[in-house]
């Protein structure tokens, strides 16, 4: 998925799920979840975070490849543990950071390439939805028309959710 799709999906989750479960609706939380939703792509120099921090992205991409370490469940669990002091300061920011970050690999499972969700324990690529007979049937190519349409859908869908 492209960066705009990741951001609009994270904002949609924020407005639809997080604010209805007690996370405060404010600009800082919205920015936090948007930025966090782009961070897993630091493992490729072609992404926004990768271009902002090439000294990190080049090393990660060379060593692990794209959609492996930073997109894995183990990394998300480790991130939750490392960021726990943020929870003490603000549980809302902590939730927004983790939800935004975790939304990224979930969306990437909907691409034709999938995600190595259980890396480094397994190199199996996880995809959603799982269609064994026709693996590309319901998944999309990153940057495709369908990817842009999905991002637009989440953006437009966020408007009524925000107003409610």
C-alpha positions in Angstrom: 0.0 0.0 0.0 1.1 3.6 -0.5 1.7 6.1 2.3 -1.6 7.9 1.8 -3.6 4.7 2.0 -1.8 3.7 5.3 -2.5 7.1 6.8 -6.1 7.3 5.8 -6.7 3.7 7.1 -5.0 4.6 10.4 -7.1 7.7 10.7 -10.3 5.8 9.9 -9.4 3.3 12.7 -8.7 6.1 15.0 -12.0 7.8 14.4 -14.1 4.7 14.2 -12.6 2.5 16.9 -10.2 4.3 19.2 -12.3 7.5 19.9 -15.3 5.4 20.5 -13.4 3.3 23.1 -12.2 6.3 25.1 -9.1 7.6 23.3 -9.3 11.4 23.1 -10.1 13.1 19.8 -7.4 15.7 19.3 -4.9 16.8 16.7 -1.9 15.3 18.5 -3.4 11.8 18.6 -4.4 12.1 15.0 -0.8 13.1 14.0 0.6 10.4 16.2 -1.4 7.6 14.5 -0.7 9.0 11.1 3.1 9.1 11.6 3.1 5.7 13.3 1.3 4.2 10.3 4.1 5.0 8.0 7.0 3.9 10.3 7.2 0.2 9.3 8.3 1.3 5.8 11.6 2.6 7.3 12.9 -0.8 5.9 13.0 0.6 2.4 14.8 3.6 1.0 11.9 4.3 -1.4 9.4 5.3 1.4 8.9 8.6 3.1 10.5 7.4 6.4 13.2 5.7 4.5 14.1 8.9 2.6 14.0 10.9 5.9 16.4 8.4 7.6 18.5 6.8 4.9 21.2 5.8 7.4 18.6 3.5 9.0 16.6 2.4 6.0 19.6 1.4 3.8 21.0 -0.9 6.6 17.6 -2.4 7.3 16.8 -3.0 3.6 20.2 -4.6 2.9 20.2 -6.8 6.0 16.5 -7.9 6.2 14.7 -6.7 3.1 11.3 -5.1 2.8 8.2 -6.3 4.8 10.2 -8.5 7.1 11.5 -7.3 10.4 9.7 -4.0 10.8 6.5 -5.6 9.6 6.6 -8.6 12.0 4.5 -9.3 15.0 7.6 -9.8 17.1 8.7 -6.3 16.3 5.3 -4.9 17.2 5.5 -6.7 20.6 9.0 -5.5 21.2 7.9 -1.9 20.2 5.0 -2.2 22.7 7.5 -3.1 25.5 10.0 -0.4 24.6 7.4 2.3 24.4 5.7 1.3 27.7 7.1 4.4 29.4 4.9 6.4 27.0 1.9 4.6 28.4 2.7 6.0 31.9 2.8 9.5 30.4 -0.2 9.2 28.1 -2.1 6.0 27.4 -3.9 7.7 24.5 -0.6 8.4 22.7 0.7 4.9 23.5 -2.4 3.3 22.0 -2.3 5.6 18.9 1.4 4.7 18.3 0.8 1.0 18.5 -2.5 1.0 16.6 -1.0 3.1 13.8 2.1 1.0 13.6 0.1 -2.3 13.7 -2.4 -1.1 11.0 0.5 -0.9 8.5 1.4 -4.6 8.3 -2.3 -5.6 8.3 -2.9 -3.5 5.2 0.2 -4.8 3.6 -1.1 -8.4 3.9 -3.8 -7.3 1.4 -1.1 -6.8 -1.3 0.0 -9.4 -3.8 3.4 -9.6 -2.0 2.1 -10.1 1.5 4.1 -9.7 4.7 6.5 -12.0 6.6 4.4 -11.5 9.7 6.2 -14.1 11.8 9.8 -13.1 10.8 12.4 -14.1 11.9 10.7 -17.3 13.1 9.2 -18.0 9.7 9.8 -16.7 6.1 6.2 -17.5 5.2 4.4 -14.6 3.7 1.0 -13.9 5.2 -1.8 -12.6 3.0 -5.3 -11.6 3.6 -7.8 -12.7 2.4 -6.4 -16.2 2.0 -7.4 -17.5 -1.4 -5.4 -20.6 -2.2 -6.7 -21.4 -5.6 -6.3 -17.8 -7.0 -3.7 -16.0 -4.8 -4.0 -12.6 -6.5 -7.8 -12.5 -6.8 -8.6 -10.3 -3.8 -5.3 -8.6 -3.3 -3.9 -5.5 -4.9 -0.7 -4.2 -6.3 0.9 -1.3 -4.3 0.3 2.0 -6.0 -2.5 0.5 -8.2 -5.8 2.2 -9.0 -7.4 -0.1 -6.4 -4.8 1.1 -3.8 -5.7 4.7 -4.5 -9.4 3.9 -4.4 -9.1 2.2 -1.0 -7.2 5.3 0.3 -9.9 7.6 -1.0 -12.6 5.3 0.5 -11.0 5.6 4.0 -10.6 9.3 3.6 -14.2 9.9 2.6 -15.3 7.3 5.2 -13.5 9.3 7.9 -15.6 12.4 7.3 -19.0 11.1 8.6 -17.3 9.2 11.4 -15.5 12.4 12.5 -18.8 14.3 12.4 -20.6 11.7 14.6 
